[in-house]
Amino acid sequence: PIVVAAFITSYLYRDKGTVWLISEMGIDAKDNGRDFFEYLRAKHPEIPTAYVLDRGAREYSELNTIGKIVQPKSFQHYIMLFRAKYLISTHDHYVLPMNATY
C-alpha cells in the first residue's frame, strides 16, 4: 500500500519536475556519493537533487544545510524514487527503499 500511495502522491508533484536521487548506504555520507552531491549543489544548483541519509548520521546536519536530505525508507523516499530522473548510488541497492537494509 505504501508504494501505491507514494506513486499517486508523486504524481501530484509532477509540476515540480524530476529529481536526481543520490545515495550511499543511507547510514553515513563519506564516499563518492557525498562528494557528487556536494559538487552538484555547488556547481549545478539548477539540478534538483536529494540525498538519502538517516537523520542519526553524523553528517546529517552538515549536508542538510547544502541540500535536500531524505530519510531512508520514509514515505518521502518512496515519493522521490518515483520522481527521480536518475538514481545514483555508490552501493547497489541502497537507493531503493524497498530493498535497502539499514
C-alpha positions as CSV (number, residue, x, y, z in Angstrom):
1,P,0.0,0.0,0.0
2,I,2.8,2.5,0.7
3,V,4.2,2.1,-2.7
4,V,0.9,2.8,-4.4
5,A,0.2,5.8,-2.1
6,A,3.7,7.2,-2.9
7,F,3.2,6.7,-6.6
8,I,-0.1,8.6,-6.5
9,T,1.4,11.3,-4.3
10,S,4.4,11.7,-6.6
11,Y,2.0,12.3,-9.5
12,L,0.7,15.3,-7.6
13,Y,4.2,16.7,-7.5
14,R,4.8,16.3,-11.3
15,D,4.7,20.1,-11.7
16,K,7.8,20.3,-9.5
17,G,9.8,18.3,-12.1
18,T,12.2,15.4,-11.6
19,V,15.0,15.0,-9.1
20,W,18.4,13.3,-9.0
21,L,18.3,10.9,-6.1
22,I,21.8,10.2,-4.7
23,S,22.7,7.6,-2.1
24,E,25.4,5.6,-0.4
25,M,24.3,3.2,2.3
26,G,21.9,5.6,4.0
27,I,23.7,5.4,7.3
28,D,26.6,7.7,6.6
29,A,28.0,10.1,4.0
30,K,31.7,9.6,3.4
31,D,32.1,8.3,-0.1
32,N,31.8,9.4,-3.7
33,G,28.0,9.9,-3.3
34,R,28.5,12.7,-0.8
35,D,31.2,14.3,-3.0
36,F,29.0,14.1,-6.0
37,F,26.0,15.6,-4.1
38,E,28.2,18.5,-2.8
39,Y,29.6,19.0,-6.3
40,L,26.1,19.2,-7.9
41,R,24.9,21.6,-5.2
42,A,27.9,23.9,-5.6
43,K,28.4,23.8,-9.4
44,H,25.0,23.0,-10.7
45,P,22.4,24.3,-8.2
46,E,19.8,24.3,-11.0
47,I,19.7,20.5,-10.9
48,P,17.2,19.3,-8.3
49,T,19.0,16.8,-6.1
50,A,18.2,14.8,-3.0
51,Y,20.5,12.8,-0.8
52,V,19.3,9.7,1.1
53,L,20.7,9.8,4.6
54,D,19.5,8.8,8.1
55,R,18.8,11.6,10.5
56,G,21.1,9.9,13.0
57,A,24.1,10.1,10.8
58,R,27.0,12.3,11.9
59,E,27.0,14.1,8.6
60,Y,23.2,14.8,8.5
61,S,23.2,18.4,9.9
62,E,26.1,19.4,7.6
63,L,24.6,18.0,4.5
64,N,21.1,19.3,5.4
65,T,22.5,22.9,5.0
66,I,23.7,22.1,1.5
67,G,20.6,20.5,0.0
68,K,17.5,18.2,0.4
69,I,18.0,15.2,2.6
70,V,15.6,12.2,2.5
71,Q,15.2,9.8,5.4
72,P,15.8,6.2,4.2
73,K,12.7,4.1,3.8
74,S,10.4,7.0,4.5
75,F,7.3,7.9,2.6
76,Q,9.2,10.8,1.1
77,H,11.9,8.4,0.0
78,Y,9.3,6.5,-2.0
79,I,7.9,9.7,-3.5
80,M,11.4,10.8,-4.5
81,L,12.0,7.4,-6.1
82,F,9.1,7.9,-8.4
83,R,10.0,11.5,-9.1
84,A,13.7,10.6,-9.9
85,K,15.2,11.2,-13.2
86,Y,18.4,9.5,-12.1
87,L,19.1,7.0,-9.3
88,I,22.7,7.4,-8.3
89,S,24.3,5.3,-5.7
90,T,27.8,4.2,-4.7
91,H,26.3,0.9,-3.4
92,D,24.0,-1.3,-5.4
93,H,20.5,-1.3,-3.9
94,Y,20.5,1.3,-1.1
95,V,18.9,4.0,-3.2
96,L,15.8,1.8,-3.4
97,P,13.7,2.0,-0.2
98,M,12.1,-1.4,-0.7
99,N,15.5,-3.2,-1.0
100,A,17.6,-1.3,1.5
101,T,18.9,-3.0,4.6
102,Y,19.8,-0.2,7.0
